[in-house]
Amino acid sequence: MTNLGVQLYSVREELATDYAGIIERLAAAGYTGVEPAGNYGASVESAVQLFQRLGLAVPSLHVPVLNAEGRSEVLGIAQELNAKYVVCAYIPPEEFATLAQVESYCARLNEANAEVQAAGLTLLYHNHWWEYENHDYGIPLEVMLNLLDPTIGIELDIYWAKVGGADPASALDALGSRLKLLHAKDGPATKDEPMLALGEGVMNYPSLLPHAAAAEWKIVELDRCATNMVEALEKSAAYMLKIMG
């Protein structure tokens, strides 16, 4: 089985009106896993049944793991979905202005990690572009890697890393075994312009995938798209399945 996933945030609007139908189309397109980031109107129980019927794995999910209140509930959901990873998907860009802020958030992630591990799960951090922007104290993600417990891995969004100024291949190589999952996007590699189906933008995935061998899953995510989102995800699946072999 090719470990190709799709982040369901991409189809958040479509799922709200036809959850089962959209998931069925994604499975038919060749995705073998889904990464939830909210329920979009479906109960955990119905989602589990749907994913099982379609043979879809749930390797990971995005959850508000930094919030101690409610953490046990979201970890329970991860267990129900039989996920391996829970992902802290967002820390606001203004929280990276100073080294003290980065240290504070890393301490909170380390605290959350203890509970995540106790639940039999693994915590990952997902970047945007601002973790790769240069500050007087350095590159935020590089600093974070030195402050976070080594059991905390990275779900690298390689598109956002490029937008932030990183060389994509070097960013992948720098993570080594801490790279657990890869988020794949395509487009013009700018902060605000719409994204494109993979293979239609500036990202050279045939040359990048060898650098991402440590990533157990390659997960497509398009935050926004000027064309039909489901069709863009279908095109992306065909492209990735071809180059992943």
C-alpha positions as a Markdown table, in Angstrom:
| # | Residue | x | y | z |
|---|---|---|---|---|
| 1 | Met | 0.0 | 0.0 | 0.0 |
| 2 | Thr | 1.2 | 3.5 | -0.9 |
| 3 | Asn | 1.1 | 5.7 | 2.2 |
| 4 | Leu | -0.6 | 8.7 | 0.5 |
| 5 | Gly | -2.9 | 10.7 | 2.8 |
| 6 | Val | -5.0 | 13.8 | 2.5 |
| 7 | Gln | -5.5 | 16.5 | 5.1 |
| 8 | Leu | -9.3 | 16.8 | 5.4 |
| 9 | Tyr | -9.0 | 20.6 | 6.2 |
| 10 | Ser | -8.6 | 20.9 | 2.4 |
| 11 | Val | -12.2 | 19.9 | 1.9 |
| 12 | Arg | -13.7 | 21.4 | 5.1 |
| 13 | Glu | -16.5 | 23.2 | 3.2 |
| 14 | Glu | -17.4 | 20.2 | 1.0 |
| 15 | Leu | -17.4 | 17.8 | 4.0 |
| 16 | Ala | -19.9 | 20.0 | 5.8 |
| 17 | Thr | -22.5 | 19.2 | 3.1 |
| 18 | Asp | -21.6 | 15.7 | 1.9 |
| 19 | Tyr | -19.1 | 14.0 | 4.3 |
| 20 | Ala | -19.4 | 10.4 | 3.1 |
| 21 | Gly | -19.6 | 11.3 | -0.5 |
| 22 | Ile | -16.4 | 13.4 | -0.4 |
| 23 | Ile | -14.5 | 10.8 | 1.6 |
| 24 | Glu | -15.6 | 8.2 | -1.0 |
| 25 | Arg | -14.3 | 10.3 | -3.8 |
| 26 | Leu | -10.9 | 10.8 | -2.1 |
| 27 | Ala | -10.6 | 7.1 | -1.5 |
| 28 | Ala | -11.5 | 6.4 | -5.1 |
| 29 | Ala | -8.8 | 8.8 | -6.2 |
| 30 | Gly | -6.1 | 6.6 | -4.5 |
| 31 | Tyr | -5.7 | 8.2 | -1.1 |
| 32 | Thr | -5.1 | 5.4 | 1.5 |
| 33 | Gly | -5.2 | 7.6 | 4.5 |
| 34 | Val | -6.9 | 10.7 | 5.9 |
| 35 | Glu | -5.8 | 13.2 | 8.4 |
| 36 | Pro | -8.7 | 14.9 | 10.2 |
| 37 | Ala | -8.6 | 18.4 | 11.7 |
| 38 | Gly | -12.0 | 18.6 | 13.2 |
| 39 | Asn | -15.2 | 16.6 | 12.6 |
| 40 | Tyr | -17.0 | 18.8 | 10.0 |
| 41 | Gly | -20.3 | 17.5 | 11.2 |
| 42 | Ala | -19.6 | 13.8 | 11.4 |
| 43 | Ser | -19.4 | 11.9 | 14.7 |
| 44 | Val | -16.3 | 10.1 | 15.6 |
| 45 | Glu | -18.2 | 6.8 | 15.5 |
| 46 | Ser | -19.6 | 7.4 | 12.0 |
| 47 | Ala | -16.2 | 8.6 | 10.7 |
| 48 | Val | -14.5 | 5.4 | 12.1 |
| 49 | Gln | -17.1 | 3.2 | 10.4 |
| 50 | Leu | -16.7 | 5.1 | 7.1 |
| 51 | Phe | -12.9 | 5.0 | 7.1 |
| 52 | Gln | -13.0 | 1.3 | 7.9 |
| 53 | Arg | -15.5 | 0.5 | 5.2 |
| 54 | Leu | -13.2 | 2.3 | 2.6 |
| 55 | Gly | -10.0 | 0.9 | 4.0 |
| 56 | Leu | -8.6 | 4.3 | 4.9 |
| 57 | Ala | -6.0 | 4.6 | 7.6 |
| 58 | Val | -5.9 | 7.6 | 10.0 |
| 59 | Pro | -2.1 | 7.9 | 10.6 |
| 60 | Ser | -2.5 | 11.3 | 12.4 |
| 61 | Leu | -4.8 | 14.1 | 13.3 |
| 62 | His | -4.5 | 17.8 | 14.0 |
| 63 | Val | -5.7 | 18.6 | 17.6 |
| 64 | Pro | -5.4 | 21.5 | 20.0 |
| 65 | Val | -2.9 | 19.6 | 22.1 |
| 66 | Leu | -1.5 | 22.7 | 23.8 |
| 67 | Asn | -4.7 | 23.2 | 25.7 |
| 68 | Ala | -4.5 | 21.1 | 28.9 |
| 69 | Glu | -8.3 | 21.4 | 29.3 |
| 70 | Gly | -9.8 | 19.0 | 26.9 |
| 71 | Arg | -6.5 | 17.3 | 26.0 |
| 72 | Ser | -7.6 | 13.9 | 27.4 |
| 73 | Glu | -10.7 | 14.1 | 25.2 |
| 74 | Val | -8.8 | 14.7 | 22.0 |
| 75 | Leu | -6.3 | 12.0 | 22.8 |
| 76 | Gly | -9.2 | 9.7 | 23.3 |
| 77 | Ile | -10.5 | 10.6 | 19.8 |
| 78 | Ala | -7.1 | 9.8 | 18.4 |
| 79 | Gln | -7.2 | 6.4 | 20.0 |
| 80 | Glu | -10.7 | 5.7 | 18.7 |
| 81 | Leu | -9.4 | 6.5 | 15.2 |
| 82 | Asn | -6.4 | 4.2 | 15.8 |
| 83 | Ala | -4.0 | 7.1 | 15.0 |
| 84 | Lys | -0.3 | 6.9 | 15.7 |
| 85 | Tyr | 0.4 | 10.7 | 15.7 |
| 86 | Val | -1.3 | 13.8 | 17.1 |
| 87 | Val | -0.1 | 17.0 | 15.6 |
| 88 | Cys | 0.1 | 20.5 | 17.0 |
| 89 | Ala | -0.7 | 22.3 | 13.8 |
| 90 | Tyr | -0.6 | 26.0 | 14.6 |
| 91 | Ile | 1.2 | 28.5 | 16.8 |
| 92 | Pro | 0.4 | 32.1 | 15.8 |
| 93 | Pro | 3.3 | 33.9 | 13.9 |
| 94 | Glu | 3.4 | 36.7 | 16.5 |
| 95 | Glu | 4.4 | 34.1 | 19.1 |
| 96 | Phe | 7.8 | 33.7 | 17.4 |
| 97 | Ala | 9.0 | 37.3 | 17.8 |
| 98 | Thr | 11.3 | 36.6 | 20.7 |
| 99 | Leu | 13.4 | 33.7 | 21.9 |
| 100 | Ala | 11.5 | 33.8 | 25.3 |
| 101 | Gln | 8.3 | 33.2 | 23.4 |
| 102 | Val | 9.7 | 30.2 | 21.6 |
| 103 | Glu | 11.1 | 28.8 | 24.8 |
| 104 | Ser | 7.7 | 29.2 | 26.5 |
| 105 | Tyr | 5.9 | 27.3 | 23.7 |
| 106 | Cys | 8.5 | 24.6 | 23.6 |
| 107 | Ala | 8.0 | 24.1 | 27.4 |
| 108 | Arg | 4.2 | 23.8 | 26.8 |
| 109 | Leu | 4.8 | 21.2 | 24.0 |
| 110 | Asn | 7.1 | 19.2 | 26.3 |
| 111 | Glu | 4.5 | 19.3 | 29.0 |
| 112 | Ala | 1.8 | 18.1 | 26.6 |
| 113 | Asn | 4.1 | 15.4 | 25.2 |
| 114 | Ala | 4.2 | 13.6 | 28.6 |
| 115 | Glu | 0.4 | 13.1 | 28.4 |
| 116 | Val | 0.5 | 12.2 | 24.7 |
| 117 | Gln | 3.1 | 9.5 | 25.3 |
| 118 | Ala | 1.1 | 8.2 | 28.3 |
| 119 | Ala | -1.8 | 7.7 | 25.9 |
| 120 | Gly | 0.4 | 5.6 | 23.6 |
| 121 | Leu | 0.6 | 8.3 | 20.9 |
| 122 | Thr | 3.4 | 10.4 | 19.5 |
| 123 | Leu | 3.4 | 14.2 | 19.3 |
| 124 | Leu | 4.4 | 16.1 | 16.2 |
| 125 | Tyr | 4.7 | 19.7 | 15.3 |
| 126 | His | 3.5 | 21.1 | 12.0 |
| 127 | Asn | 5.1 | 24.3 | 10.6 |
| 128 | His | 4.0 | 27.2 | 8.5 |
| 129 | Trp | 6.2 | 29.7 | 6.8 |
| 130 | Trp | 7.0 | 31.8 | 9.9 |
| 131 | Glu | 8.9 | 29.1 | 11.6 |
| 132 | Tyr | 11.5 | 29.5 | 8.8 |
| 133 | Glu | 11.8 | 33.2 | 8.8 |
| 134 | Asn | 15.0 | 34.6 | 10.2 |
| 135 | His | 15.0 | 36.4 | 13.5 |
| 136 | Asp | 17.8 | 37.9 | 15.6 |
| 137 | Tyr | 17.8 | 34.7 | 17.7 |
| 138 | Gly | 17.9 | 32.4 | 14.6 |
| 139 | Ile | 15.4 | 30.3 | 12.6 |
| 140 | Pro | 12.5 | 29.4 | 14.9 |
| 141 | Leu | 12.2 | 25.8 | 13.9 |
| 142 | Glu | 15.9 | 25.2 | 14.3 |
| 143 | Val | 15.7 | 26.6 | 17.8 |
| 144 | Met | 12.7 | 24.5 | 18.6 |
| 145 | Leu | 14.4 | 21.3 | 17.6 |
| 146 | Asn | 17.0 | 22.0 | 20.3 |
| 147 | Leu | 14.4 | 22.8 | 22.9 |
| 148 | Leu | 11.8 | 20.1 | 22.3 |
| 149 | Asp | 12.0 | 16.7 | 23.8 |
| 150 | Pro | 13.7 | 14.4 | 21.2 |
| 151 | Thr | 10.6 | 12.2 | 21.1 |
| 152 | Ile | 8.6 | 15.0 | 19.6 |
| 153 | Gly | 8.8 | 14.7 | 15.8 |
| 154 | Ile | 8.0 | 17.0 | 12.9 |
| 155 | Glu | 5.3 | 17.0 | 10.2 |
| 156 | Leu | 7.1 | 19.1 | 7.7 |
| 157 | Asp | 5.0 | 21.2 | 5.4 |
| 158 | Ile | 7.6 | 21.6 | 2.7 |
| 159 | Tyr | 5.6 | 24.2 | 0.7 |
| 160 | Trp | 5.4 | 26.5 | 3.7 |
| 161 | Ala | 9.1 | 25.9 | 4.4 |
| 162 | Lys | 9.9 | 27.2 | 0.9 |
| 163 | Val | 7.6 | 30.2 | 1.3 |
| 164 | Gly | 9.5 | 31.0 | 4.5 |
| 165 | Gly | 12.8 | 31.1 | 2.7 |
| 166 | Ala | 14.1 | 27.5 | 3.2 |
| 167 | Asp | 15.6 | 25.3 | 0.6 |
| 168 | Pro | 13.2 | 22.4 | 0.6 |
| 169 | Ala | 15.7 | 19.6 | 0.2 |
| 170 | Ser | 18.0 | 21.0 | 2.9 |
| 171 | Ala | 15.0 | 21.5 | 5.2 |
| 172 | Leu | 14.1 | 17.8 | 4.8 |
| 173 | Asp | 17.7 | 16.7 | 5.3 |
| 174 | Ala | 18.1 | 18.7 | 8.4 |
| 175 | Leu | 15.3 | 16.9 | 10.2 |
| 176 | Gly | 16.8 | 13.4 | 9.8 |
| 177 | Ser | 14.8 | 10.8 | 11.8 |
| 178 | Arg | 12.6 | 13.5 | 13.4 |
| 179 | Leu | 10.7 | 13.8 | 10.1 |
| 180 | Lys | 7.7 | 11.6 | 10.6 |
| 181 | Leu | 5.2 | 13.0 | 8.1 |
| 182 | Leu | 5.3 | 15.2 | 5.0 |
| 183 | His | 2.7 | 17.7 | 4.0 |
| 184 | Ala | 2.7 | 18.3 | 0.3 |
| 185 | Lys | 1.3 | 21.4 | -1.4 |
| 186 | Asp | 1.9 | 23.1 | -4.7 |
| 187 | Gly | 1.4 | 26.5 | -6.2 |
| 188 | Pro | 3.4 | 29.7 | -6.6 |
| 189 | Ala | 5.1 | 29.5 | -3.2 |
| 190 | Thr | 3.7 | 32.8 | -1.9 |
| 191 | Lys | 1.9 | 33.5 | 1.3 |
| 192 | Asp | -1.5 | 34.5 | -0.1 |
| 193 | Glu | -2.0 | 33.3 | -3.7 |
| 194 | Pro | -4.2 | 30.2 | -4.2 |
| 195 | Met | -2.6 | 26.8 | -4.3 |
| 196 | Leu | -2.6 | 24.4 | -7.2 |
| 197 | Ala | -2.9 | 20.7 | -7.7 |
| 198 | Leu | 0.5 | 19.0 | -7.1 |
| 199 | Gly | 2.6 | 19.0 | -10.2 |
| 200 | Glu | 1.2 | 22.3 | -11.4 |
| 201 | Gly | 3.2 | 24.7 | -9.3 |
| 202 | Val | 6.9 | 25.4 | -8.5 |
| 203 | Met | 7.5 | 22.4 | -6.2 |
| 204 | Asn | 9.7 | 19.7 | -7.7 |
| 205 | Tyr | 8.4 | 16.7 | -5.9 |
| 206 | Pro | 10.3 | 14.1 | -8.0 |
| 207 | Ser | 13.5 | 15.5 | -6.7 |
| 208 | Leu | 12.3 | 16.2 | -3.2 |
| 209 | Leu | 10.8 | 12.8 | -2.3 |
| 210 | Pro | 14.1 | 11.0 | -2.0 |
| 211 | His | 15.0 | 13.5 | 0.8 |
| 212 | Ala | 11.7 | 12.7 | 2.5 |
| 213 | Ala | 12.3 | 8.9 | 2.8 |
| 214 | Ala | 11.9 | 9.1 | 6.6 |
| 215 | Ala | 8.3 | 10.4 | 6.3 |
| 216 | Glu | 6.0 | 7.5 | 6.9 |
| 217 | Trp | 3.2 | 9.2 | 5.1 |
| 218 | Lys | 3.0 | 11.8 | 2.4 |
| 219 | Ile | -0.1 | 13.9 | 3.0 |
| 220 | Val | -1.6 | 16.3 | 0.5 |
| 221 | Glu | -3.0 | 19.5 | 1.9 |
| 222 | Leu | -4.3 | 22.5 | -0.1 |
| 223 | Asp | -5.4 | 25.3 | 2.2 |
| 224 | Arg | -7.2 | 27.1 | -0.6 |
| 225 | Cys | -7.5 | 26.6 | -4.3 |
| 226 | Ala | -8.9 | 28.8 | -7.1 |
| 227 | Thr | -10.2 | 25.7 | -8.9 |
| 228 | Asn | -12.5 | 22.9 | -7.8 |
| 229 | Met | -10.9 | 21.6 | -4.6 |
| 230 | Val | -11.9 | 18.0 | -4.9 |
| 231 | Glu | -10.7 | 17.8 | -8.5 |
| 232 | Ala | -7.4 | 19.4 | -7.5 |
| 233 | Leu | -7.0 | 16.7 | -4.8 |
| 234 | Glu | -7.8 | 14.0 | -7.4 |
| 235 | Lys | -5.2 | 15.4 | -9.7 |
| 236 | Ser | -2.7 | 15.6 | -6.8 |
| 237 | Ala | -3.3 | 12.0 | -5.9 |
| 238 | Ala | -2.7 | 10.8 | -9.5 |
| 239 | Tyr | 0.5 | 12.9 | -9.6 |
| 240 | Met | 1.9 | 11.6 | -6.3 |
| 241 | Leu | 1.0 | 8.0 | -6.9 |
| 242 | Lys | 2.9 | 8.1 | -10.2 |
| 243 | Ile | 6.1 | 9.6 | -8.7 |
| 244 | Met | 5.9 | 7.5 | -5.5 |
| 245 | Gly | 5.8 | 4.4 | -7.6 |
